[in-house]
Amino acid sequence: METTRQVPLTFQVVGTEKTIVVTDFHGVVAGYTGRDPKAVQHHIDELAAIGVAPPPEVPMFYRMDSDLFETSGEHDTSENLTSGEIEPLYIRHDGKYYLGIGSDHTDRDIEARDIGDSKRACPKPVAGEVIAVESLADLDLDSCTARSWVDGELYQEGSLSGLRTPADVVERLLDRTDIGDADFMCLGGTLPLLDGKFVYGTSWKLELSFPNGTTIEHNYKIRKGSLR
């Protein structure tokens, strides 16, 4: 996977005048990150029943080209059915951690054949704002509220208490990969859809709200059929 971008990504650090510019990083999407192992196994069994192969390990880390991560808000996709979802984004840059949000936009047509390929077939839209994290071990997202909308309709809403903690996800990522001390961005999993059905819209909004009133949001649009 490519880890060097042609165009650097710039993030504004919330509550400061600081920006960070990231050019070389490992891109990862974490899957099967539910905190309840029985619920995760139930999900794996449901997918197996429709022909989706079980992951070789849980949680599963899918490596992505870094060019898939993009803050522009305008993205190309194929004519296939694709959809997104709100996820926390764990960033390490120059040895420091940051929290953002992004979307694991995925090709649902390919997903039935290969989950990794379905993720790599789509952009990974991410917000241009991040929060500096002093201690990953102390980063608690259980009280945060995550929401997403597609074409103006509420699509997801709830807390992130059902996900593995940020420290747990990142520790397992670093244990299982060759990332070492390098920069990385990792989408950390999502919450259930409100009606359980994928929606294939073109305009998406993501939002993560904290109990102290801090909110990160991101809007993006999909140009369907622009990729061949």
Salt bridges, closest charged atoms under 4 A:
GLU46 OE2 - HIS42 NE2 3.21
GLU46 OE1 - HIS43 ND1 3.98
GLU57 OE2 - ARG176 NH1 3.60
ASP67 OD1 - ARG5 NH1 3.85
GLU70 OE1 - ARG5 NH2 3.32
GLU74 OE1 - ARG223 NH1 3.14
ASP76 OD1 - ARG223 NE 2.71
GLU85 OE1 - ARG108 NH2 3.71
ASP94 OD2 - HIS93 NE2 3.44
ASP104 OD2 - LYS119 NZ 2.44
ASP104 OD1 - LYS124 NZ 2.76
GLU111 OE2 - ARG108 NH1 3.07
ASP117 OD1 - ARG120 NH2 3.52
ASP142 OD1 - ARG35 NH2 2.81
GLU157 OE2 - ARG147 NE 2.82
ASP168 OD1 - ARG164 NH1 3.15
ASP168 OD1 - ARG172 NE 2.94
ASP178 OD1 - ARG63 NH1 3.61
ASP183 OD2 - HIS93 ND1 2.75
GLU207 OE2 - ARG147 NH1 2.96
